[in-house]
């Protein structure tokens, strides 16, 4: 009957679906989705539903998709009818439709369409819309689970998508990577730095996945920062970045962190402030597994903050803290009070907090902790009270100063009303006495007195065991207890019976005069017990202790066997070896390996080749036209220097992020200018939606860094600062300017003008410069020169360059450079000149060819380079008679600027013009 | 990652299921029911349960268990955080997250779940994006929908999803541009029998309601940012600027959101606004007990304490309470054993007192421990830590917004041991 009615209802649903009215169809679909949600079977409507797959109504279509994905697996043939619709939609001009078509197509688990899916994924992976590419990344996993044979092809797609610069794609593709080919670490190398730099702007779920993957990656690529003598502080790091000359010397030092390793740590740190608890936990575990030990403390606060969150979050976080606190007490000790238990906490939270408090206990804080424990012992939650008693036991064994206090406290608990508390105390006291085989006969006597009132079998057994073990300390009481036990033997629990037999045997050996008969009585009772364990034990004990003809050599050793000193039980944390699992993982929470768990490898003894992570930086494909970003080419020779350049450049050029750091230092050279140093400390993290500007200074000179400014929105302020500084001081500004949307173009224009105009050395009239600008002489010219060509690579010819910071005589747009060439070989070099073909298209004013350079001689020449107001490196060939050497000059933006002097009135006027 | 989701109510009825990969039979929930039974209290159910082939990660919220099925290794917090996000989205959409609202809006719930995860990996969780995709139900709209047959599914691509600021949709327009900030601080404290503070700390959040047109860029600064010890931000906040200048700079999401949460550094002494004098005793004979509680103001910075509520979780043996309150009302629930005394406003001249006798189950031993008291209170116009917002500046838009800041202090986990 019921079945019949159900069928009827489905009939009318079918009718509604086949009607012409959209609203009826929609109503029917809504009811069907309701059925699916309840877990009812609606598969027989498949043909009727599938017809609507091409509906114009978006809601109807979406509901049909929901249905299709749910039942396609069961109705494979019919599902194929819908495929052509999706194939068509994949070509739709609207990216949302393309994406959703791919989503549904890849969710239909029908093996026949694997080739179609593969094709669609490959196509979508090159789609212009990052949203579609993200969908493609998701589809990879779906296809892989449907047909693992496609692995090789899918890896190719993953490789392609990993190169994607969009933050939308990053998380999803790494997820696909983790699922399909987590062992192909080689795919990550080239993308490592990009992922690190994008990380802050990836959506939160992607962040978690990427951080976990990078943790594994870093463990295989970098050497351990945990070595004994690895004192690695911030100063050290700076020295490393700044000193290209000393690099080789430094390498001989015990440990230097790979800059890429540092990059990862630095870029993940801000994420500790995320609102997403999973992200915070992911960063914490990254620091735990990768950071030098002394940097670990920064994660503490964040983890403690998570304890304010939901119960379930607390549970996972506390587990991780428990594991951490075993190894490093110091980390959490200052936050001990955050782990105090509240009566409203759930039981598993309470026990975890207790565990952590016990781990944190030391000589200094034990009295506070014990006082806290006293409150817990009285808790109404008896399981928790029992756990507290065990915790007290652990504290007592770990900290010898308080053993006696704890023992006394536990003895007091023996008179507690609650049975579980008493029982637990007995068990713990037993363990404590065992670890302290000194004279505790008082406590044993006390327990013997209590014995009659204790009913919990485990506790009774413990007391009996103690009696037997230390029967020599209580020679009078033990036999009496045995006498009582003989009376009640048959009513005891098995575990107690075993201990009675044990006690009897031990007493028989030490005090046979008083107990011989009792023992025999008990052994007889045991012989006919229902439990075979007890019968076995009785038989064994009888043979062992009562000598007769049959008993062999063993009985001679009975005393030594039974009364042998026993090793004390070790009371240790249940979280002792949880750290074999990566923190924050499911496996860690369960304390057993979950399927799909990826082992964290040990640090390699020798770091693998770090140059694998070098990338030729190219302009991102989808870069907005207005953006002015600079790219740096890495150069083998200036490895460490260009390395850092590139890193910074990437931060700027990846359109998602701009990081700026600022510092300002008073230039000691100009004492006559008061308050000449302006600094605007600010930093920004902005997105391509907004205008973005970062003025970034780099310390070009180690000894005398100039001013360094950073300015961020709004433009008015920015301009003021900039011009003020220009007025007063020689500056080095590193400008990375990127604008992405039309939205702010108006406000940006003024700024853009200003910057370009500065960079153009004030000689471009098209900006309506009404004020005549006069270039001032530089206040300070750095003496340091940069290496252009090393004598080893130059076969004896070495070249150094420095920026003179003077207006260039060769052309207004050129920057003047001083080049020092020296010959360190033992032969004279002839015809040194710059090759005619300049590789990067910069206009270079060459120096006159040097006819001959004697051995050990050096010559200084000047040249001009037009950098086109970019920090693009100028690459050219330095030639001698025999050889050609490719060299490159990498200017910092500051070197491209010209200092000017300007009165305040002029400045204001100028500012009005730039108002945009 | 997340295979399936089952929603189960307190009575153990499975009322909604959703699968993102192949269908997993609902019998997998039997393992959950087993654990649920063992735990007695719903709070004590372990969040992670292992079954032979799957792992069940569950959260308990608003009397509903969200049970997700996992097949392979995944960070458990990832799933837990996501489930909470789902519950919050329901709350956001339907006003409350309860069994009946979910059942009533099952189609929207299904559409939401479909958008939030793709193949088990979170796709769109920002409420702004979701609201563009699927419009939340309102009475008016559902009426219009029934008449015109129009849908509540968005026709356009959510612009936020494509931008790098996914939390804000483009083209926001208001006639009244306003930005309100609520500084809400909570005192977490444990006081012992004698009234001394065992542990106290202040946690705060800044909730914002921003209704500004266009793409405003806001900067919020404090008079005393040094007070803040540990902070966590909404993704819109520029962390770098906080690091260097201690100002909060952000492009806000549209509507309500939590801007930041913070923790006041431990060096600052925490002012405890009320004191509690209590005397709860159970007699050895006669199966009865006495209760006497008085609450008075301590450090209230001259403000009135409102919304004062004292909650006592009584021992199991307490059958009933016969009390007399000088102010407010009390209620004892003999099933849950919870005594709630709702005081209301605290009058310093006439201190509220609750006094009377408790009757216990006869024959049962007297309770070992006295129950602890949980205090709830509210102080308007005061941030107990002394935190003050200095100013709010807006850049990027021309109009003048209306700005407002409100301070509230509440009791968080405020417990008095007896």
Interface residues (C-beta under 8 A of the other chain):
Chain A: X22 X23 X26 X30 X33 X34 X36 X37 X38 X39 X57 X58 X59 X60 X62 X63 X65 X66 X70 X73 X94 X95 X96 X103 X106 X107 X109 X129 X130 X131 X135 X138 X139 X141 X142 X145 X167 X168 X172 X175 X200 X201 X203 X204 X205 X208 X212 X270 X273 X274 X275 X276 X277 X278 X280 X281 X282 X301 X302 X304 X305 X308 X310 X311 X312 X313 X315 X316 X317 X334 X337 X338 X340 X342 X343 X344 X346 X347 X348 X372 X375 X378 X379 X380 X416 X417 X418 X584 X585 X586 X587 X589 X590 X592 X594 X595 X596 X597 X598 X655 X656 X659 X660 X661 X662 X681 X682 X683 X684 X685 X686 X687 X688 X689 X690 X712 X713 X714 X743 X744 X747
Chain B: X1 X14 X15 X16 X17 X18 X19 X21 X22 X23 X26 X41 X43 X44 X46 X47 X48 X50 X55 X58 X59 X60 X61 X70 X71 X72 X73 X74 X75 X76 X77 X78 X80 X81 X82 X84 X106 X107 X109 X110 X111 X114 X118 X119 X121 X122 X123 X125 X149 X151 X152 X153 X154 X155 X156 X157 X161 X162 X163 X164 X165 X166 X190 X192 X198 X199 X201 X203 X215 X217 X229 X230 X231 X232 X233 X234 X235 X238 X239 X240 X241 X243 X244 X245 X249 X251 X258 X261 X263 X266 X313 X315 X316 X365 X367 X368 X369 X371 X372 X374 X395 X396 X413 X415 X417
